[in-house]
Amino acid sequence: MYKIEKITDKEGNERTDGHYPNRKGSTVELFHLRLDDSMILGYRKDNQGNNKGGLLSTSIVEGFSKYNNTVKIETMNSIYYLTEVSNDNISS
């Protein structure tokens, strides 16, 4: 499981448009991550800790890297920063 810590534009500015602010802080499962394809995340909790369902499909992934427990995913439109969280912290 991962928590969406931050979403920025390609220049590193925090995304505050559209649904981006609601995505920050959500807990998700990483279902699909492959270069030149959309990333697919499955929601588990919203940013308030409430159960949430549904999928998030991003623009095309251009690159990704992992450092310790953080994954940085660069898409055509945004950069996502996901931090691993324990499944124990996710239980309903």
N, C-alpha and C positions, 0 to 999 in steps of 0.2 A: 504494500500500500504506500501511497505517496500523498503528501500535502502540497498543493499548489502554493508556493511561497510568494512568487512574483511572476508577473507577465509584463514584458516591456516591448516597445517597438524595436525595430532593427538598430536604432541609434541609442538604445538603452534607456529611453524615457518610459516611465510607468504607463501602461495602457489604462486609460480611464474612460474610454468610449464603450458604447454598447454594453454587452454582458460581461466584459472583462473584470470590472470591480467585484461582481458576484462570484466569479470563479476563484479569485484569490482567497486562500484559506480553506477551500474545499478539499476533502479527502477523496482520492480516486484510485482506481486500479489501472495499471498501464496494460492495455490489451494488445496494442499493436504499435511498434516503433520500428520503422524501416526507412532508410534513405529513399528519396524520390517517391514517397507515398505519404498519405495523411496519417498522422498519429491519432489513435483512438484511445480515449480515456473513458472509463466507466465510473460514474459518480457513486460514492458510498455515503458521504456526509456533505452537507452544505457548509458554508463558512460560519454558520452559527452552531454547528454540531448536530443538526437535525438529519435524520435519514433522508437520503435523496437517491433517486434512480435516474436513469437516462445516460446517454452517451455524449461525449464531446469529440467531434471530428475537426481536426485542425487543417490548415493549409498544408501544402507539401513540405515535408521535412528535408531541410538542406544540410543538416549536420546535428550531431549530438555528442556529448561527452559526459563522463561521470567522474566525480572527485569526492572521495569518502562516501557520504550518504546523500549527495546532491547530484541530480541529473539536470543538465542544461540542454534544452532542445531548441534548435534554431529552425523555424519554419519560414516560408516565403514572407509572412506578414508580421511575425512576432517571435519573441524568445521566451520560452517557458522555463522556470526554475522549479523543480520538484524535489522535495526532501522526503527520504524514506521515513515511514513511521511504523511503529510496532502494531501488529494486528490486535494486540491486547488493548490498545487505545481506541480501537474502532468499534468494538462490540456494541450491539444495539442495547 
